[in-house]
Amino acid sequence: MTKPDVYPHVFDEAIALTPLDSHRFAGRTTEPYNNMVGPFGGVTAAAMLNAVMLHPERLGEPVALTINYAGPVEPGEFIIEAIPVRTNRSTQHWNLVLRQGDTIATTGTAFFAIRRETWSEQEMLAPDAPAPETLAALPTKGRRQWMGNYDFRIVNGSFNPAEPRESDNSQSLMWVRDYPRRAMDFQSLTAIGDSFFPRVFIRRQKFVPIGTVSMTLYFHTDSEELAAIGDQYVLGYATANQSRNNYSDQSAHIWSAGGQLLLSTTQIMYFKE
């Protein structure tokens, strides 16, 4: 898969924000990240995180981010409010709101901190997976527009509605990176954390109307480690615990190619048939 470098990168255009005052930033949806209704949820989450990353009062780096999709983000302009509700010596808590006119489309909270050297270990090890270069790229033509911004290499658990059948589990394992290639940072890692097919799609192997209602991400990395990863693939695994009565959850993890856990995330999705 080849594509000329694009500057500015389409992802940076999608999360670009202009400061309006001490706590408000103006942004605009971009067509390359269109999804079923409004933009891809991962890029909305990344834009909201970006508001904190750009804020002059920010302390430290992200540890946790929760985004609640209260309603669709309509095409066009939006304003993100990022308010630090409490700052301690090494921790900081934020409230986030995305508005379009008088309508609140998305809310969230973020927790930032200055990490200090301590005892550390990693229990959640990366699954075995063939090298991404040995796997064919997932064709994205004719699928949701936002998917064309990623290079997916599926190990198992793909979605192919042309061959409807019910799978016996909802597990997926895949390599992924931005397309065109882009050096990883917290914002792009946030979006990649939402780049899995919905678990209902994997289990049923058919399309149904679906949308994320709430998503929480926990960051297990820092900016230095992300800079070292650069534009390499990362490995993602996702599964569901239960799909029941219009709602389905997802638990996912993202590792570097070297096996370092970068992100763990959970979300709950509404679906109907």
C-alpha positions as CSV (number, residue, x, y, z in Angstrom):
1,M,0.0,0.0,0.0
2,T,1.6,3.3,-1.1
3,K,0.4,6.8,-1.0
4,P,2.3,10.1,-1.2
5,D,3.0,12.0,2.0
6,V,0.3,14.6,2.7
7,Y,1.0,17.8,4.6
8,P,-0.8,18.7,6.7
9,H,-1.8,15.2,7.4
10,V,-5.6,14.5,7.1
11,F,-5.7,13.6,10.8
12,D,-4.1,16.8,11.9
13,E,-6.6,18.7,9.8
14,A,-9.5,16.8,11.5
15,I,-8.4,17.6,15.0
16,A,-7.1,21.1,14.3
17,L,-8.4,23.7,16.9
18,T,-8.1,27.4,17.1
19,P,-8.2,29.0,20.6
20,L,-11.1,31.4,21.2
21,D,-10.4,32.3,24.8
22,S,-8.9,30.8,27.9
23,H,-11.0,27.6,27.8
24,R,-12.7,27.4,24.4
25,F,-11.4,26.1,21.1
26,A,-13.0,26.2,17.6
27,G,-12.9,23.2,15.2
28,R,-14.6,21.9,12.1
29,T,-15.5,18.4,11.0
30,T,-13.7,17.1,7.9
31,E,-15.0,14.9,5.1
32,P,-12.3,12.2,5.2
33,Y,-13.5,11.1,8.7
34,N,-17.2,10.8,7.8
35,N,-19.0,7.8,9.4
36,M,-22.5,6.5,9.4
37,V,-23.8,9.6,11.3
38,G,-21.4,12.4,11.7
39,P,-17.6,11.9,12.0
40,F,-15.8,8.8,13.2
41,G,-16.1,8.7,17.0
42,G,-12.3,8.2,17.4
43,V,-11.5,11.5,15.7
44,T,-14.1,13.3,17.9
45,A,-12.4,11.9,21.0
46,A,-9.0,12.8,19.6
47,A,-10.2,16.4,19.0
48,M,-11.5,16.7,22.6
49,L,-8.2,15.3,23.9
50,N,-6.4,17.8,21.7
51,A,-8.2,20.7,23.4
52,V,-6.5,19.7,26.7
53,M,-3.1,19.1,25.0
54,L,-3.2,22.6,23.6
55,H,-4.5,24.3,26.8
56,P,-2.0,26.7,28.4
57,E,-2.9,25.3,31.9
58,R,-2.3,21.7,31.1
59,L,-0.2,19.7,33.6
60,G,1.5,16.4,32.6
61,E,0.2,13.9,30.1
62,P,-3.1,11.9,29.7
63,V,-3.7,8.9,31.9
64,A,-7.5,8.5,31.3
65,L,-10.1,9.9,29.0
66,T,-13.9,9.3,28.9
67,I,-16.0,10.5,26.1
68,N,-19.8,10.4,26.1
69,Y,-21.5,10.7,22.7
70,A,-24.7,12.5,23.6
71,G,-25.8,13.0,20.0
72,P,-24.5,13.2,16.5
73,V,-21.8,15.8,15.6
74,E,-23.3,17.6,12.6
75,P,-21.1,18.5,9.6
76,G,-19.5,21.9,10.1
77,E,-18.1,24.0,13.0
78,F,-18.0,23.1,16.7
79,I,-16.6,24.5,19.9
80,I,-14.8,22.5,22.5
81,E,-14.7,23.7,26.1
82,A,-11.9,22.3,28.2
83,I,-12.0,23.3,31.8
84,P,-9.5,22.2,34.5
85,V,-11.7,21.5,37.5
86,R,-8.9,20.7,39.9
87,T,-5.1,20.8,39.7
88,N,-2.9,19.2,42.4
89,R,0.9,19.0,42.5
90,S,1.1,16.2,39.9
91,T,-2.5,15.5,38.8
92,Q,-5.2,17.4,37.0
93,H,-8.9,16.7,36.3
94,W,-10.8,18.2,33.3
95,N,-14.3,18.6,32.1
96,L,-14.9,18.6,28.4
97,V,-17.9,19.7,26.3
98,L,-18.3,19.8,22.5
99,R,-21.1,22.2,21.4
100,Q,-22.7,23.1,18.1
101,G,-24.7,26.2,18.5
102,D,-26.9,25.7,21.6
103,T,-26.6,21.9,21.3
104,I,-24.3,19.7,23.4
105,A,-23.2,16.9,21.1
106,T,-20.4,15.3,23.2
107,T,-19.2,15.5,26.8
108,G,-16.2,14.0,28.6
109,T,-13.7,14.0,31.4
110,A,-9.9,13.7,31.3
111,F,-7.3,12.9,33.9
112,F,-3.7,14.1,33.4
113,A,-0.7,13.5,35.5
114,I,3.0,13.9,35.8
115,R,4.2,10.3,36.0
116,R,7.1,9.4,38.4
117,E,9.5,6.5,38.3
118,T,8.1,3.5,40.4
119,W,8.0,-0.3,40.4
120,S,6.4,-1.4,37.1
121,E,5.3,-4.6,35.5
122,Q,3.0,-5.7,32.6
123,E,0.6,-8.6,33.1
124,M,-1.4,-8.1,29.9
125,L,1.0,-9.5,27.3
126,A,0.6,-9.0,23.5
127,P,-0.8,-12.0,21.6
128,D,1.3,-13.8,19.1
129,A,0.8,-12.4,15.6
130,P,2.5,-12.7,12.3
131,A,4.4,-9.6,11.1
132,P,2.1,-7.0,9.5
133,E,4.1,-7.0,6.3
134,T,3.2,-10.6,5.8
135,L,-0.5,-9.8,5.8
136,A,-2.6,-8.2,3.1
137,A,-4.0,-4.8,3.7
138,L,-7.7,-4.7,4.4
139,P,-9.5,-3.2,1.3
140,T,-11.4,-0.1,2.5
141,K,-12.9,1.1,-0.8
142,G,-16.6,1.1,-0.7
143,R,-16.6,1.0,3.2
144,R,-17.1,3.9,5.6
145,Q,-15.1,6.9,4.6
146,W,-13.0,7.1,7.8
147,M,-11.6,3.6,7.2
148,G,-9.5,4.9,4.3
149,N,-7.3,6.8,6.8
150,Y,-6.0,3.6,8.3
151,D,-3.8,0.7,7.1
152,F,-5.4,-2.4,8.6
153,R,-3.7,-5.8,8.6
154,I,-6.2,-8.3,10.0
155,V,-4.8,-11.4,11.8
156,N,-8.3,-12.8,12.7
157,G,-11.8,-11.5,13.4
158,S,-12.5,-9.5,10.2
159,F,-15.9,-8.3,9.0
160,N,-17.2,-9.5,5.6
161,P,-20.9,-8.9,5.2
162,A,-20.7,-10.4,1.7
163,E,-20.5,-13.8,3.5
164,P,-23.1,-13.6,6.2
165,R,-22.6,-16.2,9.0
166,E,-22.6,-16.1,12.7
167,S,-19.2,-16.4,14.4
168,D,-18.8,-18.3,17.7
169,N,-17.0,-15.3,19.2
170,S,-16.4,-11.6,18.8
171,Q,-12.6,-11.5,19.1
172,S,-10.4,-9.6,16.6
173,L,-6.7,-9.2,16.3
174,M,-5.1,-6.7,13.9
175,W,-2.2,-4.5,13.1
176,V,-3.1,-0.9,12.3
177,R,-1.4,2.5,11.6
178,D,-2.4,5.8,10.1
179,Y,-2.6,6.1,6.3
180,P,-0.8,8.0,5.1
181,R,1.8,7.1,7.7
182,R,2.0,9.5,10.6
183,A,4.1,9.6,13.7
184,M,2.1,8.4,16.7
185,D,1.1,10.7,19.6
186,F,-1.6,10.6,22.2
187,Q,-4.2,12.0,19.8
188,S,-3.7,9.4,17.1
189,L,-3.5,6.6,19.7
190,T,-6.9,7.8,21.0
191,A,-8.4,7.5,17.5
192,I,-6.8,4.1,16.9
193,G,-8.4,2.9,20.1
194,D,-11.8,3.3,18.5
195,S,-10.8,1.8,15.1
196,F,-12.1,-1.7,15.6
197,F,-15.2,-3.0,13.9
198,P,-18.2,-3.1,16.3
199,R,-18.3,-6.5,18.1
200,V,-21.8,-7.1,16.9
201,F,-20.6,-6.9,13.3
202,I,-17.9,-9.5,14.0
203,R,-20.3,-11.9,15.8
204,R,-23.2,-11.6,13.3
205,Q,-21.1,-10.8,10.2
206,K,-23.8,-8.4,9.0
207,F,-24.4,-4.7,9.2
208,V,-26.8,-3.3,11.7
209,P,-27.3,0.4,12.8
210,I,-24.9,1.0,15.7
211,G,-23.2,3.8,17.5
212,T,-20.8,4.3,20.5
213,V,-22.5,5.9,23.5
214,S,-19.6,6.0,25.9
215,M,-15.9,5.2,25.6
216,T,-13.1,5.2,28.2
217,L,-9.4,5.0,27.4
218,Y,-6.5,4.3,29.8
219,F,-3.1,5.4,28.6
220,H,-0.1,3.2,29.7
221,T,2.6,5.1,27.8
222,D,4.2,8.5,27.6
223,S,5.2,10.9,24.8
224,E,8.8,9.7,24.7
225,E,7.7,6.1,24.1
226,L,5.2,7.2,21.4
227,A,7.9,9.2,19.7
228,A,10.1,6.1,19.5
229,I,7.2,4.1,17.9
230,G,7.0,6.7,15.2
231,D,4.8,5.6,12.3
232,Q,5.1,1.8,12.9
233,Y,2.1,-0.5,13.1
234,V,0.6,-1.2,16.5
235,L,-1.2,-4.4,17.5
236,G,-4.8,-4.3,18.6
237,Y,-7.1,-7.0,20.2
238,A,-10.8,-6.5,20.9
239,T,-13.6,-8.6,22.3
240,A,-17.1,-8.2,23.8
241,N,-18.4,-9.4,27.2
242,Q,-22.0,-9.3,26.3
243,S,-24.5,-8.0,23.7
244,R,-28.0,-7.7,25.1
245,N,-31.2,-5.7,24.6
246,N,-29.9,-3.0,22.2
247,Y,-26.4,-2.5,23.9
248,S,-23.1,-4.2,23.3
249,D,-19.8,-3.6,25.0
250,Q,-16.2,-3.8,23.8
251,S,-12.9,-4.3,25.6
252,A,-9.7,-3.6,23.7
253,H,-5.9,-3.3,24.1
254,I,-3.2,-1.8,22.0
255,W,0.5,-2.8,22.1
256,S,3.6,-1.6,20.3
257,A,5.3,-3.9,17.9
258,G,7.8,-4.6,20.7
259,G,5.0,-5.8,23.0
260,Q,4.6,-2.8,25.3
261,L,1.0,-2.2,26.3
262,L,0.1,1.3,25.2
263,L,-3.7,1.6,25.7
264,S,-6.6,-0.3,27.2
265,T,-10.2,0.8,26.4
266,T,-13.8,-0.1,27.0
267,Q,-16.9,1.2,25.3
268,I,-20.6,0.6,25.2
269,M,-22.5,0.8,21.9
270,Y,-26.2,1.0,21.0
271,F,-27.4,-1.2,18.2
272,K,-30.8,-2.2,16.8
273,E,-32.0,-4.9,14.3
